[in-house]
Amino acid sequence: MEIKLKSKPKEIADFSDTALMITWDEGHESLYIYEDLRQACPCARCNELRKSTKTGKLPFKRAIPLETKSANIKPKAIEAVGLYAIRFKWNDGHDTGIYTFDFLRKLCTCEQCQPV
């Protein structure tokens, strides 16, 4: 029986003020816009909020303080969760979503990962 090892990040780094770059152990690079990552938060509360909206997106106006606009969403901190995930501490105060490496890899929007 062959066991396929899942991809793990080799490096996680800020790409810009609005994006994160993950270089995976096999060399693939994924670029993630912070607002997209926040919208994709996998926690139970965010999943319920997405289900309750017509757009399926998080209603940032409920979560972000008035002085912070969604275009300015970014993590204040990123921390490891074991050897399988990361957690963002977002500047809107949210910090309960655990982004597994498998989940992040599925979120990659490049042509190789999301063929047309």
C-alpha positions in Angstrom: 0.0 0.0 0.0 1.4 3.4 -1.0 0.9 6.3 1.4 0.9 9.7 -0.3 2.5 12.4 1.8 0.6 15.6 1.9 2.3 18.9 0.9 3.7 21.0 3.7 4.9 24.6 3.7 8.7 25.1 3.4 8.3 28.9 3.9 5.4 31.2 4.9 6.1 34.9 4.4 4.5 38.2 3.8 4.4 38.9 0.1 3.1 42.4 0.5 0.8 44.4 2.8 -2.1 42.6 1.3 -0.9 39.1 0.5 0.9 36.0 1.9 3.2 33.7 0.0 3.6 30.0 0.9 6.4 28.0 -0.7 5.5 24.4 -0.5 8.0 21.6 0.1 7.8 20.4 -3.5 8.6 24.0 -4.7 5.2 25.2 -5.6 4.4 28.8 -4.6 0.9 29.9 -3.6 -0.1 33.6 -3.3 -3.0 34.4 -1.0 -4.8 37.7 -0.6 -5.4 38.4 3.1 -9.0 39.4 2.5 -9.6 36.1 0.6 -8.1 34.2 3.5 -10.3 36.0 6.0 -13.4 35.4 3.9 -12.5 31.7 3.8 -12.1 31.4 7.6 -13.0 27.8 8.4 -14.2 28.3 12.0 -17.8 27.3 12.9 -18.9 30.9 13.5 -17.7 32.1 10.1 -19.2 29.1 8.4 -22.6 29.9 10.0 -22.3 33.6 9.0 -21.5 32.6 5.4 -24.5 30.3 5.3 -26.7 33.2 6.5 -25.7 35.6 3.8 -27.0 35.6 0.2 -23.5 36.1 -1.1 -21.9 33.3 0.9 -19.2 35.9 2.1 -18.6 37.1 5.6 -20.3 40.3 6.4 -17.2 42.3 7.5 -19.3 45.2 8.6 -20.3 43.1 11.6 -16.8 41.9 12.5 -14.4 44.8 11.7 -14.3 47.9 13.7 -15.6 51.0 11.8 -12.1 52.4 11.3 -10.9 49.3 9.5 -12.2 48.6 6.0 -12.1 45.1 4.5 -9.5 46.1 2.0 -7.2 46.7 4.9 -7.7 43.3 6.5 -4.5 41.6 7.5 -3.1 39.4 10.2 -1.6 41.0 13.3 0.1 37.6 13.9 0.4 34.1 12.4 1.1 31.1 14.6 1.7 27.5 14.0 -0.9 25.0 15.2 1.0 21.7 15.7 2.6 20.5 12.5 -0.5 20.7 10.4 -1.9 24.2 10.4 -1.6 27.9 11.0 -3.9 30.4 12.8 -4.2 34.0 12.0 -4.9 36.7 14.5 -6.7 39.2 12.3 -6.8 42.9 12.8 -10.6 42.7 13.2 -10.1 40.8 16.4 -11.0 37.3 15.0 -8.6 34.4 15.8 -10.4 31.1 16.0 -10.0 29.8 12.5 -7.5 27.0 12.0 -6.2 26.8 8.5 -4.8 23.4 7.8 -2.1 23.0 5.2 -4.5 20.8 3.1 -7.1 23.6 3.3 -4.6 26.2 2.3 -3.4 24.2 -0.6 -6.9 23.8 -1.9 -7.4 27.6 -1.7 -4.5 28.2 -4.1 -5.9 29.9 -7.1 -3.1 29.3 -9.6 -3.8 27.6 -12.9 -1.9 24.5 -11.8 -4.1 24.0 -8.7 -7.4 25.3 -10.2 -7.4 24.3 -13.9 -10.0 26.0 -16.0 
